[in-house]
């Protein structure tokens, strides 16, 4: 599964709660309405992560 692979790739970069979140997403993939919500939530998480990386690069 894509999300499982994604979790493994980023295992060292994100806190455990982020990995748990992706496991949670995997459980909900069957429900399209929830999946749409989770998808938009994932995008905002990625944006947040990008912002964090930018601020670390500036130091």
N, CA, C and O of each residue as an XYZ file, in Angstrom:
236
protein
N       0.828     -1.213      0.000
C       0.000      0.000      0.000
C       0.857      1.256      0.000
O       1.921      1.295      0.618
N       0.389      2.272     -0.693
C       1.159      3.510     -0.823
C       1.477      4.140      0.525
O       2.618      4.521      0.785
N       0.460      4.249      1.385
C       0.643      4.918      2.678
C       1.622      4.151      3.565
O       2.401      4.745      4.311
N       1.569      2.826      3.469
C       2.475      2.003      4.260
C       3.919      2.270      3.841
O       4.802      2.418      4.685
N       4.148      2.329      2.541
C       5.474      2.631      2.001
C       5.922      4.020      2.440
O       7.067      4.228      2.843
N       4.988      4.965      2.350
C       5.253      6.345      2.756
C       5.684      6.403      4.215
O       6.628      7.110      4.566
N       4.979      5.650      5.065
C       5.306      5.617      6.492
C       6.711      5.068      6.717
O       7.462      5.590      7.540
N       7.062      4.012      5.983
C       8.379      3.401      6.148
C       9.491      4.353      5.718
O      10.533      4.443      6.367
N       9.253      5.063      4.610
C      10.261      6.000      4.094
C      10.519      7.118      5.103
O      11.660      7.535      5.301
N       9.446      7.599      5.740
C       9.556      8.761      6.617
C       9.677      8.396      8.097
O       9.563      9.257      8.970
N       9.909      7.117      8.365
C       9.940      6.635      9.746
C      10.903      7.436     10.616
O      10.598      7.737     11.770
N      12.072      7.784     10.062
C      13.065      8.508     10.839
C      12.827     10.010     10.912
O      13.468     10.698     11.706
N      11.916     10.526     10.097
C      11.750     11.972      9.979
C      10.605     12.531     10.812
O      10.602     13.709     11.170
N       9.622     11.667     11.119
C       8.429     12.155     11.796
C       8.271     11.506     13.165
O       8.735     10.385     13.376
N       7.624     12.197     14.094
C       7.335     11.605     15.395
C       6.379     10.421     15.267
O       5.688     10.278     14.259
N       6.347      9.583     16.288
C       5.542      8.363     16.270
C       4.071      8.656     15.998
O       3.385      7.864     15.352
N       3.591      9.790     16.490
C       2.181     10.131     16.311
C       1.834     10.273     14.829
O       0.722      9.947     14.413
N       2.783     10.757     14.040
C       2.556     10.902     12.602
C       2.427      9.531     11.944
O       1.573      9.323     11.082
N       3.292      8.592     12.362
C       3.239      7.222     11.838
C       1.924      6.559     12.254
O       1.282      5.879     11.454
N       1.534      6.763     13.508
C       0.260      6.219     13.989
C      -0.897      6.781     13.184
O      -1.855      6.069     12.883
N      -0.809      8.047     12.839
C      -1.836      8.692     12.024
C      -1.977      7.985     10.677
O      -3.091      7.771     10.199
N      -0.852      7.623     10.067
C      -0.904      6.947      8.777
C      -1.463      5.532      8.899
O      -2.146      5.053      7.995
N      -1.173      4.861     10.019
C      -1.781      3.546     10.266
C      -3.289      3.692     10.399
O      -4.052      2.862      9.905
N      -3.704      4.749     11.068
C      -5.118      5.073     11.237
C      -5.773      5.320      9.879
O      -6.889      4.865      9.625
N      -5.065      6.047      9.009
C      -5.561      6.319      7.657
C      -5.796      5.012      6.904
O      -6.808      4.857      6.221
N      -4.860      4.077      7.032
C      -4.979      2.792      6.348
C      -6.261      2.065      6.746
O      -6.892      1.417      5.911
N      -6.640      2.170      7.999
C      -7.848      1.510      8.494
C      -9.111      2.130      7.904
O     -10.148      1.472      7.823
N      -9.027      3.396      7.493
C     -10.218      4.126      7.053
C     -10.354      4.220      5.538
O     -11.300      4.825      5.032
N      -9.407      3.621      4.811
C      -9.378      3.809      3.358
C     -10.650      3.347      2.656
O     -10.955      3.819      1.560
N     -11.392      2.438      3.268
C     -12.618      1.935      2.661
C     -13.751      2.949      2.646
O     -14.671      2.830      1.837
N     -13.700      3.942      3.523
C     -14.801      4.898      3.649
C     -14.470      6.173      2.877
O     -13.631      6.965      3.306
N     -15.131      6.366      1.738
C     -14.743      7.446      0.824
C     -14.901      8.835      1.445
O     -14.058      9.706      1.232
N     -15.962      9.046      2.202
C     -16.187     10.363      2.807
C     -15.069     10.700      3.793
O     -14.560     11.821      3.811
N     -14.698      9.722      4.604
C     -13.609      9.913      5.566
C     -12.285     10.076      4.810
O     -11.428     10.870      5.199
N     -12.133      9.311      3.724
C     -10.895      9.361      2.952
C     -10.658     10.752      2.371
O      -9.529     11.242      2.362
N     -11.724     11.385      1.887
C     -11.609     12.747      1.348
C     -11.145     13.708      2.440
O     -10.281     14.553      2.206
N     -11.721     13.575      3.627
C     -11.318     14.410      4.759
C      -9.854     14.166      5.111
O      -9.083     15.108      5.300
N      -9.484     12.899      5.194
C      -8.114     12.530      5.559
C      -7.134     13.030      4.504
O      -6.030     13.471      4.824
N      -7.559     12.952      3.227
C      -6.703     13.410      2.138
C      -6.382     14.896      2.288
O      -5.229     15.303      2.141
N      -7.390     15.696      2.576
C      -7.167     17.133      2.756
C      -6.340     17.392      4.016
O      -5.534     18.322      4.055
N      -6.545     16.565      5.045
C      -5.772     16.672      6.279
C      -4.306     16.339      6.013
O      -3.407     16.983      6.556
N      -4.070     15.324      5.170
C      -2.704     14.931      4.814
C      -1.984     16.055      4.084
O      -0.805     16.310      4.326
N      -2.705     16.727      3.188
C      -2.114     17.833      2.431
C      -1.687     18.954      3.379
O      -0.607     19.525      3.223
N      -2.534     19.267      4.358
C      -2.179     20.319      5.315
C      -1.004     19.879      6.186
O      -0.175     20.704      6.571
N      -0.926     18.583      6.498
C       0.214     18.049      7.251
C       1.507     18.185      6.455
O       2.542     18.574      6.997
N       1.438     17.861      5.163
C       2.617     17.970      4.303
C       3.076     19.419      4.193
O       4.275     19.699      4.201
N       2.122     20.335      4.090
C       2.439     21.763      4.033
C       3.130     22.200      5.319
O       4.125     22.925      5.291
N       2.587     21.749      6.444
C       3.153     22.061      7.755
C       4.579     21.531      7.853
O       5.477     22.221      8.335
N       4.777     20.291      7.388
C       6.094     19.657      7.421
C       7.084     20.441      6.571
O       8.232     20.648      6.966
N       6.628     20.876      5.398
C       7.486     21.668      4.514
C       7.903     22.968      5.190
O       9.052     23.395      5.077
N       6.971     23.590      5.889
C       7.269     24.831      6.612
C       8.316     24.579      7.706
O       9.226     25.384      7.903
N       8.174     23.463      8.403
C       9.114     23.116      9.479
C      10.511     22.910      8.895
O      11.495     23.401      9.447
N      10.599     22.177      7.769
C      11.889     21.946      7.120
C      12.515     23.261      6.666
O      13.725     23.449      6.794
N      11.696     24.174      6.135
C      12.196     25.476      5.697
C      12.803     26.242      6.866
O      13.878     26.827      6.740
N      12.117     26.235      7.994
C      12.609     26.980      9.157
C      13.898     26.361      9.697
O      14.749     27.071     10.233
N      14.045     25.027      9.556
C      15.283     24.373      9.990
C      16.436     24.720      9.050
O      17.574     24.892      9.487
N      16.130     24.820      7.751
C      17.156     25.162      6.763
C      17.682     26.578      6.963
O      18.849     26.855      6.687
N      16.834     27.464      7.436
C      17.219     28.864      7.621
C      18.165     29.072      8.796
O      18.831     30.104      8.879
N      18.230     28.108      9.701
C      19.078     28.255     10.892
C      20.547     28.129     10.542
O      21.402     28.227     11.422
